[in-house]
Structure formats: structure tokens, C-alpha cells
Amino acid sequence: MPNWPNYYELLDLPTDATDEEIRYAYREKARQFHPDTRQSEMETGLFRQIQEAYEILSDSPKRKQYNKKLENEIEVSHPISMRISYSRSKLSRLDEPQLIYSLLELAPKKNADGGRLPVNICLLIDRSTSMKGERMDIVKTAAIELSRRLQREDTLSIIAFSDRAEVIVSAGKSNDPATIVNQIRMINADGGTEIFRGLNQGYREIRKHYKKSPINHIIILTDGRTYGDEEACIDLARQMATEGVRITSLGIGSEWNDDFTDKLAAVTGGSSYYISDVRDINNFLQNKYLSLAEICAEQVVLNLNTSEGVELKSVYRLQPEPTELITKSEIPIGSIPDLSQVDIILEFVLSPIPDNINRYQIATGELHLVTPPDINLIKKLPIRLTRLFGSSPKMDKPPRKIFQALSLISLYRMQNHAYKELADGKVHEASVRLQRIATHMLSLGEDALAEEILKESKIIDQTNRSSVEGKKQIKFGTRSLLLPSQAGEVQ
């Protein structure tokens, strides 16, 4: 933060405060700290600073120059830049709840260069009976290729699990490459899928070295459903999140529980993926490793406190890994890549607000993160989300980027709604909703996905149920559209 007085903080104002708000804040502060009512030298000095703040902020050219100085100071003191935009320029005075969306764009500074961070990674391989044959052979080959890509400062551990867990490669153990390859090749498929056993053992391996690097990551490869241990897995994931350990889940085929793996990964700020073709696993693991090794900030957590009468309804990460995040006061975001940015959409529901309030404080908080080379130091960036009230209830159009993102989030939610209707016995409604989604996909040029959705609609009409594979393809297909590269094509 600046080592000179922050005039906005002195007057308790947001940086986009209006002239009227500046005048009102000054009068309140001046009345509170005027020398006639305060005797100490410290408070007299504070009063002079308050006067100086008003003189600068109430003069448009001086304020513009001061804002530039403030931006430059923050540029030096923080490793990332944060841009905040809103779906509406002003709030409306309504007798009913209203929605507002906020977009947080987190990007690395152009001059940020702390060097490559070591990676502490654990690979959990489902070796249940269903993995026999080609699936297991391809997974083992991918694990071998990953072990060869890691650099000397990285740490790798590999766990094979079914109804028991076995350490194939121990974290930090001095195994030569040939020994690691032989150990991976000896993995055999047998037993049922119990993810908690693998996750618990993987957590133990990660913890052996998690203080040496801020990048501590568990990758789960599974093709089956775990039964009876879901809550134990979620509880363990919550514990991992407090220590900065993230989870990525890869579901192979169509029999795994995507709702569970979504929640398991999201608790830590990670993501889950659908691998329809097992041959894609090798490329995925290589790309995942590269993305973990090339970051400017890790263990990014949004600590957000909403005001009374405000509900944080949903949180979506648009990039680099599109997913729906958990909605709570501490939201794990994941990491910020070196060469791109992280976009977060926050959806708020505001209760009716008293007429005597001109600016509404939606939420305040901090962004916590770790950056090289100070991997043991948590850096903090303050966040303040506020909006003024307008004189008319007329809604203004959201900025293009927010509008595009919300359009695609709506499509993603529509497919969720369709399957909920199906579960409630509303077969026709579910089928028609999927047909509408397919029409939208065609307009976006997503012909293959549209065809898959229409096929699923026909299956529902004929059988009164969904196909396991089709449901996953539609869910993860619509989710992938949340990437800004796709959103940019929405008209």
C-alpha cells in the first residue's frame, strides 16, 4: 500500500466516489476531527490531512493526477492487477430484490518475474476392475510421461487405489527414473472404487513437502463411482484447502459421479473434467503440469463479507479453467497464470434498500495470494464492491464482456434445469428445454454440441430418461463455452 496518506481511505470513500459524496464525507470527518473539539497533536495532524484530501479530491485535475499516482504506487506494491466492473452502472430503487453481477479480472503485472516455482504433485490412479485393459495401459503410459517431464526441484508421488491404497512412488524418495517406470508398470487393476482411501494417502504424500512450494496439487483419475465415503472426501478436501492443496479430477468414460467430483474439486479451487476418450489423458496431464509450473500467484483466495441484506448467489470462474465455485466467505480461486488472467463472475441478490442510502456497499474483503519468491508470505489486496443508486428504475445494458459471460452461464444453467425437470418427472419440459439449448448452440456455431443435445432430447422422449454419457457431454460441453475465447463470439 502507499507509504503516503491514501486520501480515499482518510475520507472512507471508494475510488469512484462522486463529488457530492466527497463533500459529504469531508463535512462529516471535519466535524469529527476539528481542532475545536479535539486537543491531541495527532488528531490535529489528521484534521490537516483530511483538509488536504478534500482539496485534492474535490479538484478534478488534481484528483486525476492523484489517481494516477495512486495506481502507480499500487502497481509496485502488488504482484497482480485487479479490475472490477459491474453489470449495471447504478442500482434501482425497488420494492423487491434485485440482481447485480460483478466481474473481477485478475492479471499478472507486466514486470512480475519471480522465477519458476517448484511443483509438488500427487497422481491418484483408480485401479479398480473397470480400469482393466486399454484404460489402465494408457493411464500408466501417461503417468510415465509425466514423471519424465518433471524437473529436479519438483516433487512427484503416485498412489494407486481401489478398495485399498498403495504408494507406487513416494514423495521425495530418491527413486531413479528406471525404478519409477518399473513401479508404474506393475500397477494392476482389481477391486472396487473407494476414492477416500486414495485421497487420504495422497494427502499424506503431499504434506511431506507442501511447505517447500505453494503449488501443491492432487490429480485424481477415476472411471467409477465411489460409494459411502463422499462426505469423508469432501471434509478432507476442505482441510486440504486450508493448506493450499488443490484438486483436479479427471473422469474417464461415463460411469463416474460428476456432481461429486465437481464439488470435491471446487472446495479447493480446482476443477473437474470429462475425458470421453482415454487417449486424451496423456496430453491433458502434460498440459496440466505446464500450467502448474507457469504461474505468477498461487493459493488465491477471495475473502468476501457481504453487507446485511445481500446474498452471494453464485460464483463462476470463467478462465483459465471454467467452473462453478463454492459460495461462502472464503472462496478458493486457484492460481493466476503467467501469461493469462483469471476472470471471476459474482452474482449478488440485494434486498430492498432504504431510501436514505445513496451508495450501497455490496461487499468488502481481501484477495489473498502467494507469489514467488516470498512463498511463505501471504499478500493481500483489498476489495470493495459498491454501487450508486440511479434516479430511474431503467436497466442499463451490461458491459459486453459481462453480457457475453452471463449469456453462456444461462445456457449452462439451462441444461442443469432440464435434468432437474426430468428428475421431477417433467419429461416433455426437459426435452423441449434441451431443444432450445441446441438452437442456441447452432447460433454459436457449436454444431457438434447441438447435435449431441438433440440426440439426448430424442433419447429422453423415447425412454423417459437421460443417457449417462450424453448428460456428461452436454454438461461439460456447455461449461467449456464459459472460456472468454468462446464468449467473445456471442452476439
Backbone torsions as a table, in degrees:
resi	resn	phi	psi	omega
1	MET	NA	160.3	-178.2
2	PRO	-58.6	143.8	177.3
3	ASN	-90.6	12.9	174.0
4	TRP	-124.8	162.7	-173.8
5	PRO	-57.6	133.3	173.7
6	ASN	-89.8	109.6	-173.2
7	TYR	-63.3	-34.0	178.5
8	TYR	-65.7	-41.0	178.7
9	GLU	-68.9	-35.9	178.0
10	LEU	-59.1	-39.4	-178.7
11	LEU	-95.4	3.2	179.8
12	ASP	56.8	54.1	-176.3
13	LEU	-125.5	150.9	169.5
14	PRO	-75.9	161.3	-176.9
15	THR	-69.7	-16.3	177.4
16	ASP	-102.0	25.1	-178.4
17	ALA	-59.1	144.2	177.6
18	THR	-80.8	166.6	178.4
19	ASP	-60.3	-39.0	179.2
20	GLU	-64.2	-41.3	179.1
21	GLU	-65.8	-37.1	178.7
22	ILE	-63.7	-44.7	179.4
23	ARG	-63.3	-43.9	-178.7
24	TYR	-64.9	-43.4	-179.5
25	ALA	-63.8	-39.5	179.4
26	TYR	-63.8	-45.1	-179.6
27	ARG	-60.5	-40.8	-179.5
28	GLU	-66.1	-45.6	-178.9
29	LYS	-68.7	-39.7	-179.5
30	ALA	-63.7	-40.6	178.1
31	ARG	-64.0	-36.2	-177.3
32	GLN	-73.4	-36.9	-172.5
33	PHE	-116.2	19.2	-179.9
34	HIS	-64.0	141.0	-178.5
35	PRO	-57.3	-25.4	-179.9
36	ASP	-67.7	-23.4	-179.0
37	THR	-110.1	-11.1	-179.0
38	ARG	-122.0	140.5	-173.9
39	GLN	-110.5	-25.3	-173.4
40	SER	-74.2	150.0	178.9
41	GLU	-64.0	-34.2	-179.6
42	MET	-62.9	-44.2	-178.3
43	GLU	-72.2	-31.8	175.5
44	THR	-65.7	-40.4	176.6
45	GLY	-64.5	-36.7	178.8
46	LEU	-66.3	-38.1	178.4
47	PHE	-61.9	-40.9	178.2
48	ARG	-63.1	-38.8	178.0
49	GLN	-66.3	-37.3	177.5
50	ILE	-63.2	-41.8	176.4
51	GLN	-62.1	-43.3	179.8
52	GLU	-63.4	-40.5	178.9
53	ALA	-60.5	-44.1	-179.7
54	TYR	-65.2	-41.6	-179.9
55	GLU	-60.4	-37.5	-179.0
56	ILE	-77.7	-48.7	-173.2
57	LEU	-74.9	-21.9	179.8
58	SER	-86.6	-7.2	178.5
59	ASP	-106.5	113.2	-171.4
60	SER	-55.2	-49.9	179.0
61	PRO	-63.3	-42.1	179.7
62	LYS	-65.2	-39.0	179.8
63	ARG	-64.9	-41.9	179.0
64	LYS	-60.7	-43.1	178.5
65	GLN	-66.0	-40.0	178.6
66	TYR	-65.5	-42.0	179.4
67	ASN	-59.5	-39.9	178.2
68	LYS	-64.0	-41.9	177.3
69	LYS	-62.1	-41.9	-180.0
70	LEU	-63.9	-44.0	178.3
71	GLU	-60.7	-42.6	179.9
72	ASN	-64.0	-38.3	-179.6
73	GLU	-67.5	-43.4	178.4
74	ILE	-66.5	-35.2	178.4
75	GLU	-56.2	-38.2	-179.2
76	VAL	-78.6	-37.3	-171.2
77	SER	-83.9	-15.8	-178.7
78	HIS	-121.8	140.2	-176.8
79	PRO	-77.2	-14.5	179.2
80	ILE	-129.8	161.0	173.3
81	SER	-105.1	148.8	179.5
82	MET	-130.6	124.4	177.0
83	ARG	-114.2	132.9	-178.9
84	ILE	-118.1	129.1	174.5
85	SER	-133.9	164.8	-173.2
86	TYR	-129.5	156.0	177.8
87	SER	-71.6	-20.8	-179.1
88	ARG	-137.4	139.5	-179.8
89	SER	-72.5	-30.0	179.4
90	LYS	-142.7	154.4	174.8
91	LEU	-85.4	160.2	177.9
92	SER	-107.7	151.3	175.4
93	ARG	-87.5	104.1	-176.9
94	LEU	-124.7	156.0	175.7
95	ASP	-92.0	13.6	-179.6
96	GLU	-139.7	163.1	179.8
97	PRO	-60.2	151.3	177.7
98	GLN	-134.8	152.8	-178.9
99	LEU	-98.0	145.5	168.6
100	ILE	-147.3	142.2	-179.1
101	TYR	-115.2	143.6	176.7
102	SER	-124.1	133.6	178.0
103	LEU	-106.9	121.7	174.5
104	LEU	-103.7	122.8	177.4
105	GLU	-111.8	112.6	-177.0
106	LEU	-108.9	120.4	-175.2
107	ALA	-134.3	149.1	176.9
108	PRO	-70.1	146.9	174.9
109	LYS	-66.8	148.3	-178.9
110	LYS	-62.0	-31.1	-177.3
111	ASN	-99.1	8.6	-179.5
112	ALA	-76.8	120.4	-179.6
113	ASP	-151.7	87.5	-179.4
114	GLY	-97.1	0.5	-179.4
115	GLY	91.0	165.4	-178.7
116	ARG	-71.1	136.8	177.6
117	LEU	-94.0	142.6	174.6
118	PRO	-67.7	150.5	-177.2
119	VAL	-112.5	131.0	174.8
120	ASN	-111.6	103.9	-170.2
121	ILE	-124.7	138.7	177.2
122	CYS	-124.0	128.2	179.7
123	LEU	-104.0	118.7	177.7
124	LEU	-101.7	117.4	-176.5
125	ILE	-108.4	119.6	174.6
126	ASP	-70.6	118.0	-179.9
127	ARG	-114.5	28.9	177.7
128	SER	-64.5	166.7	-173.9
129	THR	-55.2	-35.4	-178.2
130	SER	-65.5	-13.5	179.7
131	MET	-87.7	0.7	-177.5
132	LYS	-60.5	150.3	174.3
133	GLY	86.9	-137.0	-172.8
134	GLU	-58.6	-41.2	-178.4
135	ARG	-57.6	-49.6	-178.2
136	MET	-66.7	-38.9	179.3
137	ASP	-60.7	-44.2	-178.9
138	ILE	-69.2	-40.3	178.7
139	VAL	-62.7	-42.5	179.6
140	LYS	-64.9	-40.6	177.3
141	THR	-62.0	-41.8	179.2
142	ALA	-64.8	-39.4	178.7
143	ALA	-64.5	-38.9	178.6
144	ILE	-64.3	-44.6	179.8
145	GLU	-62.9	-38.2	177.9
146	LEU	-63.8	-43.1	-179.4
147	SER	-61.7	-30.3	-179.9
148	ARG	-78.7	-23.0	-177.9
149	ARG	-81.8	-26.4	-175.8
150	LEU	-63.1	144.5	179.3
151	GLN	-91.1	170.6	-172.3
152	ARG	-57.0	-38.1	-176.2
153	GLU	-80.1	-9.2	179.6
154	ASP	-80.5	160.5	177.7
155	THR	-124.4	130.5	179.9
156	LEU	-124.0	136.1	169.0
157	SER	-134.0	149.2	-179.4
158	ILE	-132.4	129.0	178.8
159	ILE	-119.4	132.8	170.6
160	ALA	-105.6	131.7	-176.3
161	PHE	-136.8	150.2	168.6
162	SER	-144.3	-108.8	170.9
163	ASP	-92.6	9.8	170.6
164	ARG	-151.1	162.8	-178.4
165	ALA	-119.5	140.2	-179.5
166	GLU	-131.1	131.9	176.3
167	VAL	-78.9	111.7	179.0
168	ILE	-85.3	-46.6	175.6
169	VAL	-128.4	121.0	-177.9
170	SER	-86.4	140.1	-178.2
171	ALA	-61.1	124.1	174.7
172	GLY	80.6	-4.7	179.9
173	LYS	-72.9	139.5	-173.7
174	SER	-79.2	68.8	175.1
175	ASN	-90.4	135.5	175.3
176	ASP	-78.4	160.2	-175.8
177	PRO	-54.0	-40.1	-178.7
178	ALA	-64.4	-38.2	179.3
179	THR	-67.0	-41.5	178.6
180	ILE	-61.0	-44.4	179.7
181	VAL	-60.8	-45.0	-180.0
182	ASN	-63.5	-39.4	179.6
183	GLN	-64.8	-39.5	178.8
184	ILE	-67.3	-42.3	-177.9
185	ARG	-64.4	-21.5	-178.1
186	MET	-84.5	-1.7	178.6
187	ILE	-66.8	128.8	178.0
188	ASN	-120.6	146.0	-179.3
189	ALA	-85.3	129.5	179.1
190	ASP	-171.7	143.0	174.9
191	GLY	94.2	-174.8	-179.6
192	GLY	-100.4	173.2	-177.2
193	THR	-91.7	117.4	173.4
194	GLU	-132.2	93.9	-172.2
195	ILE	-63.7	-34.7	-177.0
196	PHE	-58.3	-38.8	-179.8
197	ARG	-60.5	-45.1	178.5
198	GLY	-68.5	-41.9	-178.1
199	LEU	-64.4	-41.6	-179.9
200	ASN	-64.2	-43.1	179.4
201	GLN	-69.2	-38.3	178.2
202	GLY	-64.0	-37.9	177.9
203	TYR	-62.3	-39.6	177.6
204	ARG	-62.3	-40.6	179.9
205	GLU	-68.4	-42.7	179.1
206	ILE	-60.2	-40.3	-174.9
207	ARG	-68.3	-16.6	178.4
208	LYS	-63.6	-27.3	-175.5
209	HIS	-135.1	13.9	-171.3
210	TYR	-69.7	-17.3	178.5
211	LYS	-81.9	-11.9	-178.6
212	LYS	-85.3	-13.4	-178.7
213	SER	-151.2	144.7	174.9
214	PRO	-79.1	-8.7	-178.4
215	ILE	-99.8	94.2	-179.7
216	ASN	-120.2	114.6	-166.7
217	HIS	-137.4	133.9	175.1
218	ILE	-112.9	129.2	177.0
219	ILE	-113.5	122.2	-179.5
220	ILE	-105.0	126.2	172.9
221	LEU	-112.3	117.3	-177.0
222	THR	-144.1	151.1	176.2
223	ASP	-123.1	8.5	-175.1
224	GLY	-133.9	172.4	178.5
225	ARG	-92.2	136.2	173.1
226	THR	-91.9	142.1	-174.5
227	TYR	-123.5	128.5	172.2
228	GLY	85.6	-10.5	-177.4
229	ASP	-118.3	14.2	-176.4
230	GLU	-59.9	-47.7	-177.8
231	GLU	-66.1	-35.5	176.8
232	ALA	-63.4	-38.8	177.5
233	CYS	-64.4	-44.9	-179.2
234	ILE	-63.5	-43.3	178.7
235	ASP	-61.1	-40.8	178.7
236	LEU	-67.2	-38.4	178.2
237	ALA	-62.9	-37.9	177.5
238	ARG	-62.1	-40.3	177.4
239	GLN	-64.2	-41.3	177.8
240	MET	-59.8	-41.3	-177.8
241	ALA	-59.9	-36.1	179.5
242	THR	-65.9	-20.1	179.6
243	GLU	-106.9	10.5	176.0
244	GLY	77.9	21.3	178.3
245	VAL	-94.2	126.2	180.0
246	ARG	-106.6	156.9	-179.7
247	ILE	-122.3	132.3	167.1
248	THR	-115.6	131.8	-178.5
249	SER	-116.3	129.9	177.1
250	LEU	-112.8	117.3	177.3
251	GLY	-97.3	122.5	-177.6
252	ILE	-101.0	133.7	179.5
253	GLY	76.7	-145.5	-172.6
254	SER	-130.3	-0.5	-171.7
255	GLU	-93.7	-7.3	-177.0
256	TRP	-81.2	160.5	-175.7
257	ASN	-90.6	98.0	-175.7
258	ASP	-69.3	-33.1	178.0
259	ASP	-62.3	-39.9	179.4
260	PHE	-68.8	-47.7	-177.4
261	THR	-67.6	-31.6	174.2
262	ASP	-58.7	-50.3	-178.0
263	LYS	-66.1	-41.2	-178.6
264	LEU	-59.0	-45.3	-179.3
265	ALA	-72.8	-42.7	-175.4
266	ALA	-63.0	-32.1	178.6
267	VAL	-56.4	-30.4	-177.7
268	THR	-101.6	-1.3	-175.5
269	GLY	88.6	10.6	179.3
270	GLY	-95.0	-167.0	-177.1
271	SER	-138.4	159.4	172.9
272	SER	-117.0	150.1	-175.1
273	TYR	-133.3	153.8	177.0
274	TYR	-106.0	119.1	177.8
275	ILE	-108.0	96.5	-177.8
276	SER	-74.4	-31.9	179.4
277	ASP	-115.3	114.5	-175.6
278	VAL	-58.0	-22.7	-179.8
279	ARG	-68.7	-12.6	178.9
280	ASP	-83.2	-7.7	-173.8
281	ILE	-63.2	-42.0	-176.1
282	ASN	-59.6	-49.1	179.6
283	ASN	-62.1	-38.6	-179.8
284	PHE	-62.3	-47.1	-178.3
285	LEU	-63.3	-40.6	179.9
286	GLN	-64.1	-45.2	-179.8
287	ASN	-66.7	-36.2	178.9
288	LYS	-65.1	-42.8	179.1
289	TYR	-62.1	-43.7	179.6
290	LEU	-62.1	-40.1	-179.9
291	SER	-67.6	-33.1	178.1
292	LEU	-69.8	-34.0	-176.3
293	ALA	-80.8	-15.8	-175.3
294	GLU	-117.4	74.3	179.6
295	ILE	-130.1	158.2	175.9
296	CYS	-107.0	-16.6	178.9
297	ALA	-152.3	141.3	-179.0
298	GLU	-130.7	168.4	-179.5
299	GLN	53.2	45.6	-179.6
300	VAL	-80.5	121.7	-178.6
301	VAL	-130.3	132.0	176.2
302	LEU	-97.0	111.9	175.4
303	ASN	-95.3	111.9	-171.6
304	LEU	-128.6	129.4	176.6
305	ASN	-114.4	111.8	179.4
306	THR	-79.9	151.0	178.0
307	SER	-74.1	164.3	178.0
308	GLU	-60.5	133.4	-179.1
309	GLY	88.4	4.7	179.7
310	VAL	-114.9	132.3	176.6
311	GLU	-117.0	127.5	172.4
312	LEU	-82.7	104.5	-169.7
313	LYS	-85.3	-37.3	179.3
314	SER	-156.8	157.1	176.9
315	VAL	-137.3	125.4	177.6
316	TYR	-121.7	132.7	168.9
317	ARG	-94.0	122.5	-178.3
318	LEU	-87.0	-38.2	176.8
319	GLN	-151.5	155.7	7.2
320	PRO	-81.3	-16.0	-178.9
321	GLU	-125.3	99.9	-177.1
322	PRO	-59.9	127.9	177.2
323	THR	-167.3	159.8	173.4
324	GLU	-90.2	124.9	-177.5
325	LEU	-94.7	168.1	-180.0
326	ILE	-74.2	150.8	178.4
327	THR	-108.7	100.9	175.9
328	LYS	-155.1	-178.5	-175.1
329	SER	-68.4	-29.3	175.9
330	GLU	-114.4	111.8	-175.4
331	ILE	-109.2	109.9	176.3
332	PRO	-67.6	124.0	-178.2
333	ILE	-97.1	-33.5	-177.8
334	GLY	112.7	-123.1	-178.7
335	SER	-132.5	166.1	176.3
336	ILE	-114.7	117.6	-176.9
337	PRO	-67.8	160.2	177.3
338	ASP	-66.3	-39.1	-167.1
339	LEU	-110.2	7.3	176.8
340	SER	-147.4	-163.0	-176.7
341	GLN	-134.3	173.6	176.5
342	VAL	-113.9	127.0	177.9
343	ASP	-112.4	128.3	-178.9
344	ILE	-123.8	128.4	174.5
345	ILE	-105.3	124.3	177.9
346	LEU	-108.8	129.2	178.1
347	GLU	-107.8	121.1	-179.0
348	PHE	-115.8	142.6	171.0
349	VAL	-111.8	122.5	-177.5
350	LEU	-105.8	127.8	174.8
351	SER	-70.8	161.3	175.9
352	PRO	-52.2	137.2	-170.6
353	ILE	-115.3	140.5	-179.3
354	PRO	-55.3	149.8	-176.5
355	ASP	-68.7	-20.7	-174.7
356	ASN	-83.9	5.6	179.0
357	ILE	-103.3	125.8	179.3
358	ASN	-96.0	-34.9	176.1
359	ARG	-122.5	131.8	-177.1
360	TYR	-106.9	126.5	176.7
361	GLN	-87.8	110.1	-177.0
362	ILE	-76.0	-49.4	-178.5
363	ALA	-162.3	155.4	172.9
364	THR	-132.1	162.7	178.6
365	GLY	168.6	-158.8	-178.5
366	GLU	-144.3	150.1	170.3
367	LEU	-100.6	120.8	179.3
368	HIS	-103.1	139.1	-179.9
369	LEU	-158.6	163.2	178.0
370	VAL	-121.4	134.1	179.9
371	THR	-132.8	153.2	173.9
372	PRO	-72.1	152.1	0.5
373	PRO	-89.8	-1.7	-176.7
374	ASP	-88.4	72.0	-172.3
375	ILE	-74.4	-9.4	178.0
376	ASN	-104.0	5.3	-178.6
377	LEU	-111.5	122.5	177.6
378	ILE	-86.7	118.6	176.9
379	LYS	-90.7	148.7	-175.4
380	LYS	-128.6	136.3	177.9
381	LEU	-124.9	117.1	-176.5
382	PRO	-68.5	147.5	178.8
383	ILE	-130.6	135.0	177.3
384	ARG	-139.6	116.4	-178.0
385	LEU	-106.7	113.5	-178.5
386	THR	-138.0	157.2	174.8
387	ARG	-144.2	145.2	173.3
388	LEU	-83.0	160.2	173.0
389	PHE	-91.0	142.8	176.1
390	GLY	-94.6	165.6	-179.4
391	SER	-84.6	-8.3	-177.6
392	SER	-132.5	145.0	178.5
393	PRO	-76.0	2.0	-179.2
394	LYS	-62.9	132.8	-178.0
395	MET	-87.5	129.2	174.8
396	ASP	-89.4	155.7	-176.1
397	LYS	-73.6	136.4	-179.8
398	PRO	-64.3	157.5	171.8
399	PRO	-54.4	150.9	-173.0
400	ARG	-53.7	-45.2	-176.4
401	LYS	-64.0	-41.3	178.4
402	ILE	-68.6	-42.2	-180.0
403	PHE	-59.3	-44.7	-179.7
404	GLN	-64.7	-43.8	-179.6
405	ALA	-63.0	-43.4	-179.0
406	LEU	-65.9	-34.3	177.5
407	SER	-62.1	-41.6	-178.4
408	LEU	-77.5	-34.1	174.2
409	ILE	-62.0	-37.3	178.2
410	SER	-61.8	-40.1	177.5
411	LEU	-65.3	-41.3	178.7
412	TYR	-62.5	-41.5	179.1
413	ARG	-69.1	-33.3	-179.4
414	MET	-61.0	-40.9	179.6
415	GLN	-68.8	-34.9	174.0
416	ASN	-61.5	-42.5	-179.2
417	HIS	-64.8	-39.2	179.9
418	ALA	-60.1	-44.4	-178.9
419	TYR	-72.9	-26.4	174.1
420	LYS	-69.3	-41.8	176.2
421	GLU	-59.6	-41.8	179.1
422	LEU	-62.0	-42.6	179.1
423	ALA	-64.0	-28.2	179.3
424	ASP	-86.9	5.6	178.6
425	GLY	86.9	5.6	179.8
426	LYS	-91.6	73.0	-172.8
427	VAL	-64.8	-49.2	-178.0
428	HIS	-61.9	-44.1	179.9
429	GLU	-60.7	-40.8	179.5
430	ALA	-64.5	-43.0	-179.9
431	SER	-63.7	-44.2	180.0
432	VAL	-64.5	-39.8	-180.0
433	ARG	-63.2	-41.6	177.7
434	LEU	-63.4	-37.2	177.7
435	GLN	-63.3	-37.7	177.5
436	ARG	-64.4	-42.1	179.0
437	ILE	-61.6	-41.7	179.4
438	ALA	-59.6	-39.7	178.1
439	THR	-61.7	-42.9	177.0
440	HIS	-62.1	-41.1	-179.3
441	MET	-63.0	-39.5	177.4
442	LEU	-61.9	-39.3	179.7
443	SER	-67.5	-23.6	178.0
444	LEU	-89.0	-4.1	-177.9
445	GLY	84.0	11.2	179.7
446	GLU	-91.7	67.9	-173.1
447	ASP	-64.7	-42.5	-177.5
448	ALA	-63.8	-42.9	179.3
449	LEU	-67.6	-39.4	177.7
450	ALA	-60.6	-41.3	178.8
451	GLU	-63.3	-40.8	178.7
452	GLU	-64.5	-39.5	-179.9
453	ILE	-67.5	-41.3	177.8
454	LEU	-64.8	-37.3	176.9
455	LYS	-63.2	-41.2	179.1
456	GLU	-66.2	-38.9	177.8
457	SER	-60.8	-41.1	179.5
458	LYS	-66.5	-40.5	178.0
459	ILE	-60.9	-42.0	179.2
460	ILE	-64.0	-41.9	178.3
461	ASP	-60.8	-39.3	-174.0
462	GLN	-83.3	-31.3	-172.3
463	THR	-117.9	-8.4	-176.2
464	ASN	63.7	21.3	177.1
465	ARG	-149.8	163.4	179.5
466	SER	-92.4	163.7	172.3
467	SER	-92.1	141.2	-177.3
468	VAL	-61.7	-44.8	-177.8
469	GLU	-70.6	-42.8	-179.0
470	GLY	-61.3	-40.2	179.8
471	LYS	-60.5	-42.5	179.9
472	LYS	-69.1	-41.5	179.9
473	GLN	-61.8	-39.5	179.7
474	ILE	-70.1	-43.9	-179.0
475	LYS	-61.1	-52.0	-176.3
476	PHE	-77.8	-24.0	175.0
477	GLY	-69.0	-45.0	178.0
478	THR	-69.4	-32.4	177.9
479	ARG	-65.5	-39.7	-178.1
480	SER	-62.9	-22.6	179.5
481	LEU	-68.9	-14.9	-178.4
482	LEU	-69.4	-14.6	177.0
483	LEU	-59.5	136.3	-179.2
484	PRO	-55.3	-30.2	178.8
485	SER	-61.4	-31.2	176.8
486	GLN	-84.6	-40.9	-177.0
487	ALA	-61.4	-29.4	-178.7
488	GLY	-64.6	-14.9	-177.7
489	GLU	-92.6	-8.5	-177.3
490	VAL	-70.5	134.4	179.1
491	GLN	-97.9	NA	NA
